[in-house]
Amino acid sequence: MKRILLLGGYGFIGTNILSYIDQNLRNEYEVVVFDKLPSHYAGLSFDCVKKSYSGDFSDNLLIDNIFNEEKIDVVIHSISTTVPATSFNAKYDVESNLIPTISLLDSMIKHNVYDISYISSGGAIYGNGVNKHKESDDVFPVSSYGVVKLSIEKYLMQYAQLYGLKPLILRLSNPYGKFHYSMKQGVVNVALASAVNNSVFSIWGDGNSSKDYIFIDDFVDIMFLLMKSNINSSVINVASNQLLSVNQIVKSVKGLIPSFTWKYKDSSVLDVSKFALNNTKLLSLIGDYKFTSFEEGLSITYNWLIKK
């Protein structure tokens, strides 16, 4: 049985990873969680979690101590202290995300741990663009968040060349789904939560530009398919090719909750207004994957939200 160190284990993506392991891989993986919180925000517990550590990601002694105390086989890096809309402080982004990740990599090499899956960002790294971005395309991040994500990718590849690290870098499109509790990021989930709470939802810009959205269950499933295939030292777009505008999303939410209303606000300079990812490389690795349709994913997310 392999032991995973899951960074950011009690966040949106981390929680879905834990839920997936409990449901599908409980005989293959056990998990050591690191998070800023000592336990899950919503009081959830997972059988696969053998131990939890809490603290500041920038505390490199704490992170190194985890490797001293635990036999770690693989790291899943799903932690970020900022989101694009809040990344106005470049220095803080570097100090709280980039430098701690470099310290993490140093600890991994020190303790002979070489496998790491890094959850990067498609939109934040590529920037605005109407074409479907390939992994080989030039990148133009518009936020400090995106610049730091890209920098981490570059260091992962450098450590692969220098020390034999085996990074799997996943440039994720816009995920949505269950176990999402934040109202700061995630258009689909925030719109649904606003509708359920009878709040007016704010749309930045005119709502017409489109982005790629993926159901979180699909992403987690794909990540483990790639991990099991021992694919490393590779950058892979993870996207469903389901392009939706915010206007389309809010109309779909209104179809579920007719009382739902929204308003338009000036767009943020840090927001990527439109992008699409080319997933040809991904499908060449995992085959003809059946992605969850937006209608089905939205319905599952809505049912979770009203029951939680």
N, C-alpha and C positions, 0 to 999 in steps of 0.2 A: 504493500500500500504506500502510495506516495504522499508526502506531506507538503501542503501548499502554505506559503506565507502570503496572505491576502491583505494587501495594503489598501485601506479604505473599505474595510469589509462590511461596515454598517451603513454605507451610503447606498444610493439607488442601484448602481451597477453591482456593487459588492453584495448587497442583500439578495439580488437575483442570482448571483453566482452561488451563494450558499444554498438558496432554495433549490437550485438545479442539481447541485451535488447531492443534497438530501433525497431528492426524488429519483435521480438517475444513476449516480456514481458513488453511492455510499460505501461500496466495497472496493473502490479504487483510490479514493482520496480522503484524507482528513486534513483539517484546516487549522492553521494558527492565524488568528485575526489581529491586525494592528489597525487601530482607529483612534481618533481624538476622543471618542466616547468609550467609557469602560464597558458598556453594554448597549444593546440595540435601542435606538431612539424610541421605537414603538413597542418595546418590551418583547420582541420576537426572540425565539431561541432556535438553534439548529443543531441536530444530532452530530453533524460532521465537524462542528467546532470543538476542538480539543482544548484550546486555551486562547484567551484574549489578552492583548496588551493594549494599554491606552497611553496617550501622551502626544507630544509635539513631534511631527515628522522631522523637524530640523534638529532634534536631539539625537545626534549620530551615535552617542554612547548607548542610548536606549535601544536603537535599532541594532547596533552591533551585538548587544547583549542577547537579543532574541536569537541570533545565530549561535551564540555561545550556549544557550540553554536548550535550543530545539534543533532537531535534525531536519533541516529544510531541504527539499528536493527541487522545488520550483517556486518562483516568486510571480505573483500576479500584481502588477502595479496599477491600481485603480484609485489613486489618491491625487487630489488637487485642492489647493487652498483657495483658489479663485475660479471664477467663471468669466467668460469674455466681457460681460457687461460690467463687471466690477474690477477689471484689471487695468486700472488707471495708474497704479503704482508699480512701475517696472522693477524697481529695486526690491520691493516686497515679493513680487513674482519670482525673481531670481533667488532671493534668500530663502523663500519658503517652499519652493518647488524644485528648481534646478540644482542648487547646491546640495540639498538633502538627497536628491536622487543620485548624484555623483558619489556621495558618502555611502549610500546604499550599495552601489555597484562595487565600491572598494571593499565593503564588508562581504559581499557575495564572493568576490575573488579570494579574499583572505580565508574564507571558510569553504572554498571549493564548491560553491553553488553557481552553476553556469546557465541554467534555464530561467528565462524571464519573459513573461508576456506583458507587453506595455500597451495600455489602452490609450491611444492617442486620439486625435480629432481630425476628421476630414475637412470640415468647413473652416475651422480656425486656422489650419495650416495652409490650405490651398488659396484661401481668400475668395473674393468674388469672381464669378465666371459663369458663362452660360453653357460651356462645353462640359462633357463628362470627363472629369479629371482622371488621368492615369497616374499610377504611382511614379512614373518617370517624368511627369510634368514639372515645370518650374512652379515654385510656391511663393505666395505673396501674403503672408499673415498680416492682418490689419490690427490685431490686438496684441498686447504683451503676453496674454495667455497663449496665443498661437505661436508667438516667437519662442516662448519657453518650451512648449510642446515639441516644436521642431528641434530646438537645441538638445532636448533630452534624446530624441531620436538619433541625432548625430553622435552624441556621446555613447549611446548603446552600440552603434556601429563601430565606433573607434575602439571600444572595449572588446568587441568581437575580434577585431584585427590584432589588438595588442595582447589580449589575455585569453582568448578562446571563449568569451561569453557567447551565448546562443540566444539572441533576442528575437522574439516574435512581436513585430510592431503592427498594431491594428489601428488603421485610420478609420475610425467609426463615424458613420453619418449620424443623424439625429435619432437617438433612441427614445422610446416611450413605453409605458407599461406599468405593471404592478410595482408596489413598494417604492413609489416616488412620493416624497413628503415635502420637498422644497417648493417654494413659490417664487424662486429667483430665476430658474432656468428650466426649459423643457416646455415648449409651446403647447403640445398636446395635453400633457398632464396638468399644466397650470390652467389651461382653458377649461378642462373638465372640472377641476377643483373649484374654479370660479363659478361655473354653472351650478354645481351642487350646492355651493354656499350662497347662491343668489348675489354674487358680486359681479360688478361690471369688469369685463376683461379688456385690457389695453393692448392694442395692436400697434407696433412700431412701424411707421411708414404707411403705405397704402394697402398692404396685405396681399399684393398681387404676385410678388416674386416667389419662386418655388424652390424648395429644398428637398433633399432625400430623407425619408423617414423609415426607421426600421423598428419592428417590435422587439423588445428587449429579450424575450425568450429565444428568438431567432439568433440574436447576437451571441448569447451565452452558449447556445448549442454549437454554433459555428466556431467559436473560440476553442471549445474542447475538441471538436473535430480536427482543427488545425494543430492543437497541442499534441494530440494522439498520433498525428502523422509525422511528428518530429520535424516540422518545418521551422527553420530558424534562420537568423540573419537575413530576414526578409521583411519588407514593408508591404502590407496588404490592405487595400480598401475593403471595408466591410459595409456593404450597402445593399438595399433591396431593389433599387431602381424604381421605387414608388415615389414619384415627385408630386409634391402637394404644396399649394400656396396656403398662407395663413387663412385667407378668406375661405378656401375650401374646407380647411380644418374646422373653423368656427361654425360653418354651416352644417357640417356633419355632427358637431356637438349639439347644435340647436335641434337637429333631428331627434336626438335622444332626450334633450331637455328643452322644450319649447320656450321656456321663460328666459333662456340665456340671452344676454345682451353684451355688446362690446362697443368700444370707442377707438378712434384712431389718434395716435400721437406722433410727433416728429421722430424719425428714426435716429438711432444712435450711431455715431461714427465708428464704434467698435463692433457693430453687428455686421456679420456677413449676410447680405440680403438675399443672395441666390447662389446656389451651387448644386452640382450633381457629381456623383462619383461613378467612375467606370468600374464595374465589378467583374470584368472578364477574367482577371488573374485569379480572383477568389473562386469563381466557378470552375476554372481549370483545375483547381486543387481539391474542391469538395464535390464536384459534379453538379448535376441539375437540381439545385436545392429548391424546395417548395417553401417560399416565404409566406408568412402569415399576411393575409390581405389587411389593408388599413381598416376596413369595416369590421373585420373580425377582431383585430387587435384593439380597436377602440371600444368595442362592446365588452371584451374581457376586462380591459382597464376600468371601464365605467362600473362594471359589476363588482370589481374589487374595491373601488373607491366607496361605493355606497354601503358596503358591508364592513369596512375596516373600523 
